[in-house]
Amino acid sequence: MIRLARMKWSMTTSMDAPGTSSGPNPPCEVGRRHPRDKHRMRPVEGFDHVWQCAKHSMFAQLVDKATAGSYERGDAYPMHDGGDGIVVQHGDERQGGVILYYRAA
């Protein structure tokens, strides 16, 4: 009974959360490759569809497929805050776009 109550609480709180949603936080790119280091990135305040992994100094952003296709690993990429970044890898498809992983140059 307690388990059911906890599940109902978590479902209602996640549905009532304000703001735009592009699904669950993406996994950190490092965690995707190393099973012992699996963890998810955190949303960056003030930016929609941008996440950060403070542990690995990495960011992820949901971009359209054409934008993602125009960048390869190691290419320069304009960061969400206007800084210079470097593309790390393409991630999963989500909401008609692709998650692009990058870090500061």
Secondary structure as a PSIPRED ss2 file (coil, helix, strand):
# PSIPRED VFORMAT (PSIPRED V4.0)

   1 M C   1.000  0.000  0.000
   2 I H   0.000  1.000  0.000
   3 R H   0.000  1.000  0.000
   4 L H   0.000  1.000  0.000
   5 A H   0.000  1.000  0.000
   6 R H   0.000  1.000  0.000
   7 M H   0.000  1.000  0.000
   8 K H   0.000  1.000  0.000
   9 W H   0.000  1.000  0.000
  10 S H   0.000  1.000  0.000
  11 M H   0.000  1.000  0.000
  12 T H   0.000  1.000  0.000
  13 T H   0.000  1.000  0.000
  14 S H   0.000  1.000  0.000
  15 M H   0.000  1.000  0.000
  16 D C   1.000  0.000  0.000
  17 A C   1.000  0.000  0.000
  18 P C   1.000  0.000  0.000
  19 G C   1.000  0.000  0.000
  20 T C   1.000  0.000  0.000
  21 S C   1.000  0.000  0.000
  22 S C   1.000  0.000  0.000
  23 G C   1.000  0.000  0.000
  24 P C   1.000  0.000  0.000
  25 N C   1.000  0.000  0.000
  26 P C   1.000  0.000  0.000
  27 P E   0.000  0.000  1.000
  28 C C   1.000  0.000  0.000
  29 E H   0.000  1.000  0.000
  30 V H   0.000  1.000  0.000
  31 G H   0.000  1.000  0.000
  32 R H   0.000  1.000  0.000
  33 R H   0.000  1.000  0.000
  34 H C   1.000  0.000  0.000
  35 P H   0.000  1.000  0.000
  36 R H   0.000  1.000  0.000
  37 D H   0.000  1.000  0.000
  38 K C   1.000  0.000  0.000
  39 H C   1.000  0.000  0.000
  40 R E   0.000  0.000  1.000
  41 M C   1.000  0.000  0.000
  42 R E   0.000  0.000  1.000
  43 P E   0.000  0.000  1.000
  44 V C   1.000  0.000  0.000
  45 E C   1.000  0.000  0.000
  46 G C   1.000  0.000  0.000
  47 F C   1.000  0.000  0.000
  48 D C   1.000  0.000  0.000
  49 H C   1.000  0.000  0.000
  50 V E   0.000  0.000  1.000
  51 W E   0.000  0.000  1.000
  52 Q E   0.000  0.000  1.000
  53 C E   0.000  0.000  1.000
  54 A C   1.000  0.000  0.000
  55 K C   1.000  0.000  0.000
  56 H C   1.000  0.000  0.000
  57 S C   1.000  0.000  0.000
  58 M E   0.000  0.000  1.000
  59 F E   0.000  0.000  1.000
  60 A E   0.000  0.000  1.000
  61 Q E   0.000  0.000  1.000
  62 L E   0.000  0.000  1.000
  63 V E   0.000  0.000  1.000
  64 D E   0.000  0.000  1.000
  65 K H   0.000  1.000  0.000
  66 A H   0.000  1.000  0.000
  67 T H   0.000  1.000  0.000
  68 A H   0.000  1.000  0.000
  69 G H   0.000  1.000  0.000
  70 S C   1.000  0.000  0.000
  71 Y C   1.000  0.000  0.000
  72 E C   1.000  0.000  0.000
  73 R C   1.000  0.000  0.000
  74 G C   1.000  0.000  0.000
  75 D C   1.000  0.000  0.000
  76 A E   0.000  0.000  1.000
  77 Y E   0.000  0.000  1.000
  78 P E   0.000  0.000  1.000
  79 M C   1.000  0.000  0.000
  80 H C   1.000  0.000  0.000
  81 D C   1.000  0.000  0.000
  82 G C   1.000  0.000  0.000
  83 G C   1.000  0.000  0.000
  84 D E   0.000  0.000  1.000
  85 G E   0.000  0.000  1.000
  86 I E   0.000  0.000  1.000
  87 V E   0.000  0.000  1.000
  88 V E   0.000  0.000  1.000
  89 Q E   0.000  0.000  1.000
  90 H E   0.000  0.000  1.000
  91 G E   0.000  0.000  1.000
  92 D E   0.000  0.000  1.000
  93 E E   0.000  0.000  1.000
  94 R E   0.000  0.000  1.000
  95 Q C   1.000  0.000  0.000
  96 G C   1.000  0.000  0.000
  97 G E   0.000  0.000  1.000
  98 V E   0.000  0.000  1.000
  99 I E   0.000  0.000  1.000
 100 L E   0.000  0.000  1.000
 101 Y E   0.000  0.000  1.000
 102 Y E   0.000  0.000  1.000
 103 R E   0.000  0.000  1.000
 104 A E   0.000  0.000  1.000
 105 A C   1.000  0.000  0.000
